[in-house]
Amino acid sequence: MASFIGLSASQSRILYRCSLPTSPPPFVSSSAHFRKQLPVRRLLVLPLKCSSSGPSQNTESEAETKSAPSSSISLASSNSMYNWCAGLGAIGLVGTAYLTYLKLFDSDAICPLGGSNCGDVLNNDYSVIFGVPLPLVGLVAYGIVTALSLQLSGKSLPFGISERFGRLQLLGTTTTMASASAYFLYLLSTKFAGTSCSYCLMSALLSFSLYFISIKDVALHEMQKVVGLHLCIASLMIATLSASYSISPFVPSSLASVNRPYYTTEITKKSSPFALSLARHLQSIGAKMYGAFWCSHCLEQKQMFGREASKLLDYVECFPEGYQTGTEMVKACTDARLRGLPTWVINGQVLTGQVELKKLAEVSGFSFNE
């Protein structure tokens, strides 16, 4: 059914988007009637029903239906990854807490797989980083991984930290731990050849597992951005550990009372002609080497010179009467204001830590003629 509605000229400008038939039904109007009335346009109104495009809605609905399961799977995978990291971090947390207690109170570790050797590994100079016990550093690292993983799993990061930044922080921490573990395995195979340490191997396994699990969550397009970060973190960690391990602390890092009687260590390596000549040159210019009988780096420095050349060095023992809690260094070491052991003083220049023979020759102005 159709009807006519009178519209003024201005109102007729309103357009409608509903489609009308191309040829409306004819109608008849009286010419006399139009002459008497004002000019009025007439619009044919048909009972039309406008509907939106059905196919596009169906397509969007199908897309949403398909994307919902994939999003759920991705979320479940991320939560599973964070749960794994939290679980492994908790295992490392318990292990390092036990070793920290033993280190601070000078107790012997129970080594279920390594016999008595792991105690020797855990109580040497390499178990301290700039005076801080290594297990304590590991305790903090595992604690950060565990806390971050639990917060990422629960989507409740503190201080308004975004999930993406939290994932990068977790990846950075695990990268640092894996780099340190790789360096420690190198030390274990070179400095402690023939010995085993079950706690060291367990910590390395946990660190590498955490790294590979956390890197799995990084998308391929993001991987290229973090490769440089990985290399920087690994290089910085190795450089830091190398700098730390070239210097021994003045006192053991134990809170318990320590009593170490003085003892001598035999140098087994035979001196080379270069080492003998360098030792004679250092003695002639008054170069001094300061060290301690219990300092493994001091022993390694002497091993570089060899048995015959090390006897020619002007060596100053800072604890000639042994060491016990509260013992001070001899006056010669105190006056030298040492920052670590061993320390070389050559022509007024101070070199702290274990130094290569070529570096000593360069600093002392020595040239070797075969």
Secondary structure, DSSP 8 states (H G I E B T S, - for coil): --EEEEE-TTGGG----S---SS-------HHHHHHS---EEEEE--------HHHHHHHHHHHHHHHHHHHHHHHHHHHHHHHHHHHHHHHHHHHHHHHHHHHTT-----TTTTTHHHHHHTSGGGEETTEEHHHHHHHHHHHHHHHHHHHHTT--GGG--HHHHHHHHHHHHHHHHHHHHHHHHHHHHTTTT---HHHHHHHHHHHHHHHHHHHTS-HHHHHHHHHHHHHHHHHHHHHHHHHHTSB-SS-S-SS--EE--------S---HHHHHHHHHHHHTT-EEEE-TT-HHHHHHHHHH-HHHHTTS-EEES-TT-EETT----HHHHHTT-SSBSEEEETTEEEES---HHHHHHHHT-----
